[in-house]
């Protein structure tokens, strides 16, 4: 599956580059200018009337660099999950097809496995690398070699287990993103609190604007990061569940569509 992996790797890094440019352009052109204008307006409201409530805005909550980084990671994870989900849908289509057409009542003898394997070998190279054709071809080859149905079931189970482990290992990038997002939010929290402490002397003089704005950075970064991490984690678990179900459905397909048609060698020897 080297071609597929290289395609996924290219897609992953290219999508990250495009997402960085896209998000940064939006922040530079829209979010930060609007946030600065609203902050200036809020300061004038505070200076004119201390009792008047200061309105909050989405652009103020997400204006800082930590929130920008969190949105970049969220979109990157979403792109990777979407790519993997699309690839999974392509493989699930084969579960509705008869890759190895076997008529009802027909029994496959060990010497017939090569003929049925050619049906799989006639598929396109990318389709042959999918799980179902690999599991079927492995099962047929094992039956032709050992002539034992139990060995076929074991071989198919090993292929499906290996695929399950591979799919799980490929989620490492998404798991890292899920970990990184709240960590970036915590960095914003530390930065905001440290800057607020630096403005403490002004608060003693009666000017608390610096303290409140920096505390806003701290709490906003944590708030946004936690919400985004919850969303990404939900998508990751949905993908993981779909992958596990696909592997189980593939093994079930082999158990119902191939193994019952294998002839007991002792009866035909």
Kinemage of the C-alpha trace (Angstrom):
@kinemage 1
@onewidth
@group {chain A} dominant
@subgroup {mainchain}
@vectorlist {calphas} color= white
{ca unk a 1} P 0.000 0.000 0.000
{ca unk a 2} L 2.963 2.340 -0.569
{ca unk a 3} L 1.173 4.382 -3.221
{ca unk a 4} L -1.800 4.953 -0.948
{ca unk a 5} L 0.425 5.897 1.989
{ca unk a 6} L 2.434 8.346 -0.095
{ca unk a 7} L -0.778 9.907 -1.375
{ca unk a 8} L -2.058 10.241 2.180
{ca unk a 9} L 1.206 11.775 3.338
{ca unk a 10} L 1.219 14.293 0.473
{ca unk a 11} L -2.409 15.168 1.158
{ca unk a 12} L -1.700 15.615 4.868
{ca unk a 13} L 1.186 18.052 4.500
{ca unk a 14} L -0.304 19.910 1.547
{ca unk a 15} L -3.595 20.384 3.405
{ca unk a 16} L -1.693 21.672 6.469
{ca unk a 17} L 0.112 24.244 4.337
{ca unk a 18} L -3.103 25.428 2.691
{ca unk a 19} L -4.939 25.566 6.024
{ca unk a 20} L -2.162 27.665 7.602
{ca unk a 21} L -2.343 30.168 4.751
{ca unk a 22} L -6.158 30.199 4.742
{ca unk a 23} L -6.558 30.712 8.488
{ca unk a 24} L -3.797 33.308 8.719
{ca unk a 25} L -5.315 35.343 5.873
{ca unk a 26} L -8.701 35.338 7.626
{ca unk a 27} L -7.105 36.381 10.913
{ca unk a 28} L -5.020 39.113 9.319
{ca unk a 29} L -7.787 40.493 7.109
{ca unk a 30} L -10.871 40.070 9.291
{ca unk a 31} L -10.610 38.814 12.846
{ca unk a 32} L -7.723 40.856 14.292
{ca unk a 33} L -8.717 44.197 12.692
{ca unk a 34} L -12.314 43.754 13.908
{ca unk a 35} L -11.104 42.713 17.361
{ca unk a 36} L -8.850 45.773 17.670
{ca unk a 37} L -11.700 48.056 16.623
{ca unk a 38} L -14.051 46.489 19.170
{ca unk a 39} L -11.426 46.692 21.931
{ca unk a 40} L -10.936 50.394 21.238
{ca unk a 41} L -14.702 50.901 21.282
{ca unk a 42} L -15.024 48.977 24.546
{ca unk a 43} L -12.329 51.084 26.174
{ca unk a 44} L -14.142 54.258 25.209
{ca unk a 45} L -17.369 52.841 26.668
{ca unk a 46} L -15.596 51.936 29.905
{ca unk a 47} L -14.056 55.391 30.221
{ca unk a 48} L -17.335 57.179 29.553
{ca unk a 49} L -19.615 55.098 31.775
{ca unk a 50} L -18.273 52.650 34.353
{ca unk a 51} L -21.720 51.103 34.919
{ca unk a 52} L -22.444 50.394 31.259
{ca unk a 53} L -21.878 46.681 30.428
{ca unk a 54} L -19.134 46.074 27.889
{ca unk a 55} L -20.315 43.855 24.999
{ca unk a 56} L -18.366 40.695 24.180
{ca unk a 57} L -17.694 39.426 20.670
{ca unk a 58} L -16.575 36.227 18.969
{ca unk a 59} L -13.644 37.978 17.269
{ca unk a 60} L -12.324 39.159 20.645
{ca unk a 61} L -12.512 35.649 22.090
{ca unk a 62} L -10.576 34.063 19.185
{ca unk a 63} L -8.215 36.918 18.240
{ca unk a 64} L -4.995 35.626 19.840
{ca unk a 65} L -2.275 33.470 18.304
{ca unk a 66} L -3.101 30.445 20.470
{ca unk a 67} L -6.669 30.331 19.183
{ca unk a 68} L -5.401 30.707 15.613
{ca unk a 69} L -3.096 27.722 16.108
{ca unk a 70} L -5.971 25.696 17.585
{ca unk a 71} L -8.187 26.405 14.573
{ca unk a 72} L -5.363 25.405 12.226
{ca unk a 73} L -4.928 22.090 14.037
{ca unk a 74} L -8.698 21.521 14.108
{ca unk a 75} L -9.026 21.988 10.338
{ca unk a 76} L -5.938 19.836 9.733
{ca unk a 77} L -7.340 17.010 11.842
{ca unk a 78} L -10.700 17.354 10.088
{ca unk a 79} L -8.989 17.102 6.691
{ca unk a 80} L -7.068 13.953 7.720
{ca unk a 81} L -10.187 12.351 9.192
{ca unk a 82} L -12.170 13.195 6.047
{ca unk a 83} L -9.482 11.635 3.860
{ca unk a 84} L -9.427 8.464 5.933
{ca unk a 85} L -13.219 8.366 6.016
{ca unk a 86} L -13.417 8.640 2.221
{ca unk a 87} L -10.850 5.846 1.839
{ca unk a 88} L -12.897 3.715 4.232
{ca unk a 89} L -16.065 4.305 2.221
{ca unk a 90} L -14.256 3.163 -0.923
{ca unk a 91} L -13.295 -0.087 0.798
{ca unk a 92} L -16.758 -0.675 2.235
{ca unk a 93} L -18.197 -0.618 -1.287
{ca unk a 94} L -16.463 -3.946 -1.933
{ca unk a 95} L -18.463 -5.600 0.843
{ca unk a 96} L -21.530 -5.255 -1.408
{ca unk a 97} L -19.763 -6.806 -4.388
{ca unk a 98} L -19.021 -10.404 -5.302
{ca unk a 99} L -15.270 -10.221 -5.775
{ca unk a 100} L -15.037 -13.998 -5.884
{ca unk a 101} L -18.319 -15.105 -7.504
{ca unk a 102} L -19.282 -18.490 -6.103
{ca unk a 103} L -22.628 -20.014 -6.981
{ca unk a 104} L -24.786 -21.528 -4.286
{ca unk a 105} L -23.914 -25.143 -3.550
{ca unk a 106} L -20.505 -24.937 -5.238
{ca unk a 107} L -17.559 -26.281 -3.246
{ca unk a 108} L -14.009 -25.016 -3.822
{ca unk a 109} L -11.347 -27.722 -3.897
{ca unk a 110} L -7.720 -26.923 -2.995
{ca unk a 111} L -6.702 -27.278 -6.642
{ca unk a 112} L -9.352 -24.710 -7.636
{ca unk a 113} L -7.994 -21.884 -5.458
{ca unk a 114} L -5.648 -20.543 -8.146
{ca unk a 115} L -8.556 -20.115 -10.569
{ca unk a 116} L -10.588 -18.161 -8.005
{ca unk a 117} L -7.547 -16.112 -6.981
{ca unk a 118} L -7.238 -14.874 -10.553
{ca unk a 119} L -10.569 -13.115 -10.109
{ca unk a 120} L -8.956 -11.042 -7.366
{ca unk a 121} L -5.749 -10.508 -9.339
{ca unk a 122} L -7.786 -9.053 -12.210
{ca unk a 123} L -8.804 -6.100 -10.020
{ca unk a 124} L -7.049 -2.759 -10.319
{ca unk a 125} L -3.868 -2.549 -8.292
{ca unk a 126} L -5.321 0.019 -5.863
{ca unk a 127} L -8.407 -2.130 -5.275
{ca unk a 128} L -6.317 -5.265 -4.750
{ca unk a 129} L -4.572 -3.525 -1.853
{ca unk a 130} L -7.851 -3.075 0.015
{ca unk a 131} L -8.535 -5.301 3.003
{ca unk a 132} L -11.241 -7.539 1.538
{ca unk a 133} L -9.310 -8.697 -1.562
{ca unk a 134} L -6.189 -9.281 0.548
{ca unk a 135} L -8.141 -11.319 3.084
{ca unk a 136} L -9.850 -13.413 0.389
{ca unk a 137} L -6.638 -13.999 -1.538
{ca unk a 138} L -4.776 -14.962 1.639
{ca unk a 139} L -7.534 -17.397 2.567
{ca unk a 140} L -7.548 -19.016 -0.867
{ca unk a 141} L -3.766 -19.356 -0.935
{ca unk a 142} L -3.725 -20.845 2.549
{ca unk a 143} L -6.414 -23.371 1.588
{ca unk a 144} L -4.514 -24.347 -1.549
{ca unk a 145} L -1.355 -24.881 0.510
{ca unk a 146} L -2.569 -26.528 3.706
{ca unk a 147} L -5.947 -27.894 2.481
{ca unk a 148} L -7.388 -27.183 5.952
{ca unk a 149} L -10.379 -24.913 6.505
{ca unk a 150} L -9.248 -24.067 10.033
{ca unk a 151} L -6.004 -22.649 8.652
{ca unk a 152} L -8.006 -20.464 6.282
{ca unk a 153} L -10.003 -18.963 9.134
{ca unk a 154} L -6.803 -18.341 11.100
{ca unk a 155} L -5.088 -16.690 8.138
{ca unk a 156} L -8.022 -14.372 7.467
{ca unk a 157} L -8.176 -13.473 11.155
{ca unk a 158} L -4.465 -12.582 11.127
{ca unk a 159} L -4.901 -10.324 8.089
{ca unk a 160} L -7.833 -8.514 9.697
{ca unk a 161} L -5.994 -8.159 13.008
{ca unk a 162} L -2.938 -6.722 11.268
{ca unk a 163} L -5.133 -4.279 9.379
{ca unk a 164} L -6.847 -3.219 12.599
{ca unk a 165} L -3.478 -2.528 14.224
{ca unk a 166} L -2.318 -0.578 11.167
{ca unk a 167} L -5.429 1.579 11.100
{ca unk a 168} L -5.060 2.261 14.807
{ca unk a 169} L -1.397 3.231 14.445
{ca unk a 170} L -2.250 5.642 11.634
{ca unk a 171} L -4.404 7.617 14.062
{ca unk a 172} L -1.244 8.730 15.895
{ca unk a 173} L -1.169 12.096 14.120
{ca unk a 174} L -4.771 12.803 15.072
{ca unk a 175} L -4.092 11.716 18.662
{ca unk a 176} L -1.169 14.139 18.763
{ca unk a 177} L -3.399 16.939 17.517
{ca unk a 178} L -5.999 16.114 20.164
{ca unk a 179} L -3.235 16.371 22.777
{ca unk a 180} L -1.652 19.496 21.274
{ca unk a 181} L -4.788 21.641 21.116
{ca unk a 182} L -5.457 21.896 24.890
{ca unk a 183} L -1.697 22.209 25.433
{ca unk a 184} L -1.630 25.278 23.194
{ca unk a 185} L -4.615 26.617 25.128
{ca unk a 186} L -2.676 26.146 28.353
{ca unk a 187} L 0.252 28.059 26.844
{ca unk a 188} L -2.139 30.942 26.193
{ca unk a 189} L -3.349 30.689 29.784
{ca unk a 190} L 0.192 30.908 31.143
{ca unk a 191} L 1.027 33.804 28.819
{ca unk a 192} L -2.096 35.725 29.785
{ca unk a 193} L -1.583 35.229 33.526
{ca unk a 194} L 2.102 36.198 33.360
{ca unk a 195} L 1.253 39.355 31.430
{ca unk a 196} L -1.533 40.147 33.893
{ca unk a 197} L 0.929 39.860 36.775
{ca unk a 198} L 3.181 42.259 34.920
{ca unk a 199} L 0.347 44.794 34.921
{ca unk a 200} L -0.388 44.345 38.636
{ca unk a 201} L 1.333 47.602 39.600
{ca unk a 202} L -1.099 49.535 37.401
{ca unk a 203} L -4.019 47.809 39.073
{ca unk a 204} L -2.724 49.111 42.419
{ca unk a 205} L -2.890 52.592 40.924
{ca unk a 206} L -6.511 52.054 39.893
{ca unk a 207} L -6.058 51.063 36.223
{ca unk a 208} L -7.208 47.440 35.885
{ca unk a 209} L -7.643 47.446 32.111
{ca unk a 210} L -4.273 45.755 31.505
{ca unk a 211} L -4.975 43.025 34.051
{ca unk a 212} L -8.457 42.305 32.739
{ca unk a 213} L -7.386 42.202 29.078
{ca unk a 214} L -4.552 39.783 29.817
{ca unk a 215} L -6.757 37.603 31.979
{ca unk a 216} L -9.142 37.571 29.031
{ca unk a 217} L -6.318 36.115 26.913
{ca unk a 218} L -5.769 33.398 29.522
{ca unk a 219} L -9.386 32.325 29.862
{ca unk a 220} L -10.325 32.723 26.183
{ca unk a 221} L -7.455 30.547 24.979
{ca unk a 222} L -8.388 27.765 27.391
{ca unk a 223} L -12.074 28.031 26.549
{ca unk a 224} L -11.546 27.846 22.779
{ca unk a 225} L -8.940 25.068 23.021
{ca unk a 226} L -11.163 22.841 25.150
{ca unk a 227} L -14.152 23.274 22.830
{ca unk a 228} L -12.048 22.488 19.757
{ca unk a 229} L -10.421 19.452 21.380
{ca unk a 230} L -13.853 18.066 22.251
{ca unk a 231} L -14.937 18.435 18.624
{ca unk a 232} L -11.789 16.824 17.194
{ca unk a 233} L -11.929 14.001 19.725
{ca unk a 234} L -15.536 13.292 18.725
{ca unk a 235} L -14.548 13.051 15.043
{ca unk a 236} L -11.596 10.797 15.872
{ca unk a 237} L -13.736 8.393 17.888
{ca unk a 238} L -16.317 8.248 15.106
{ca unk a 239} L -13.587 7.377 12.599
{ca unk a 240} L -12.067 4.788 14.925
{ca unk a 241} L -15.431 3.144 15.469
{ca unk a 242} L -16.100 3.058 11.712
{ca unk a 243} L -12.702 1.463 11.083
{ca unk a 244} L -13.235 -1.204 13.726
{ca unk a 245} L -16.687 -1.989 12.330
{ca unk a 246} L -15.266 -2.260 8.820
{ca unk a 247} L -12.621 -4.784 9.888
{ca unk a 248} L -15.225 -6.865 11.710
{ca unk a 249} L -17.586 -6.715 8.717
{ca unk a 250} L -14.760 -7.833 6.423
{ca unk a 251} L -14.002 -10.833 8.603
{ca unk a 252} L -17.701 -11.659 8.741
{ca unk a 253} L -17.904 -11.409 4.936
{ca unk a 254} L -15.116 -13.960 4.583
{ca unk a 255} L -16.724 -16.235 7.161
{ca unk a 256} L -20.055 -16.222 5.328
{ca unk a 257} L -19.082 -15.845 1.652
{ca unk a 258} L -15.872 -17.877 1.377
{ca unk a 259} L -15.324 -20.400 4.161
{ca unk a 260} L -18.706 -22.216 3.777
{ca unk a 261} L -17.790 -22.912 0.120
{ca unk a 262} L -14.471 -24.552 0.933
{ca unk a 263} L -14.582 -28.307 0.564
{ca unk a 264} L -13.342 -30.567 3.302
{ca unk a 265} L -10.251 -32.114 1.759
{ca unk a 266} L -10.701 -35.412 3.567
{ca unk a 267} L -14.042 -35.886 1.827
{ca unk a 268} L -12.585 -35.306 -1.641
{ca unk a 269} L -9.166 -36.907 -1.308
